Amino acid sequence: MLKRIMAVGLLMASPAAAQTVLPTWSQQIAIREGWLLKRHQMILPMMRRHGLNMWIVVNEEFHDDPLTQLVAPPRPYTGGRDIFVFVDTGDSLRKIALTGFSEDNLKRFFESTDEPRPAAQFLGALYQQYRPAKIGLSINGGRGVQHSLTKSAYDFLVRAMGAESESHFTSAADLIEEYLDTRIPEELPWYTMLVSLTDEITRKAFSNDVITPGKTTVGDVRNWLYDAMWKAGVRTWFQPDLRVQRQGAINDSSRGFLGVAPEKTVIMPGDVLHVDFGISAMGFDTDWQKMAYVLKPGEKDVPEGLKQGLRNTNALQVAMMQHQARPGKTTVEVYEGTMAEMKEKGIEARIYSHPIGNQGHGLGASIDFRSASRTTTTPPKKLRLGSYLSVELATTTAIPEWNNQKIVVMAEDDAYLTENGWVFFRPNQTAWYLVRPK
């Protein structure tokens, strides 16, 4: 059944076919629950590596914990306070679901009764039975998913397990990072499909199907992207952004980056366009940046200076992905090695890549100019085999046809790490997308 779904999706993703069609919602749940069976097998070794005897994830109605859909079946939970407990018994992993409502599918993954057990009573008995030295919770981590436990839920756990238990509470941040940064082979073809869909929507957004130079605004393109996601049955984890670089114009900046164009900006012939866009589906996020040029009347191709700008960005991608990155290398090693290559080539470069997968700005090793240059006592993180990365970077190039005005060519492509470096899920952009004059 799932192989047939996959075959249909990949067929639809071929260049000559129509837009990629994702599985139905029920099919997506079935696929993700298949992944969950294998991901649960990783939990006990990870708990032991991080010295945890018990791991508790608490989901609250109207305040879903971002881990819930990734450690439990990806279905709605509305029991007020639903609790998922993982216990290292010494021999095996015991998994218990304490939910407000009975859920048949939970029984495939957790101990779960038809009549929900009082969580406060059961947690107390569980603590007394195992006396765990360290109980991992989503507290004191550096990122939202690592400190998502509410004060109310924390206090509830103390009351339920007894005041003594609080001294055994500890942060599960490192476990959470490893769990979310570890991919399984079964996920790869489906994430590839999501990247393909992201690419297809982006290409159409930067075409004459959507843009009429002199008429279409940045806001029009942004709204089209929202509607395209609606039609495709996906969501997004951030607002699509567009940037416009124009000959003779000084661009605004934000946080040291090229500023997002106001929605009222009318796209004109000669403009350099940039889009930052990603989708959310099947428990995953994608992230994608592409460049387009709006041809002037009479122009048949992109000016050579712009082509060189894109070639510079492609050279930066090759250096970081193929020459420098290997599993086990530190983020600082990869960053500094890549920037040294760029210096030798005379290319003005900036790198700000980040992990991706279950979250758009995921947990794991980032190749980023801010973290690479930061003085810290924390050792730099090492690259993890199989992890996903949003390869986000840019180069700045003087354009002779624009009186040597500098333009920024930004790129962002999702990739996965192999023994020989990162591999793109979808071929990277090596030629400018073209929007033709009216």
Disulfide bonds with the S-S distance in Angstrom:
none
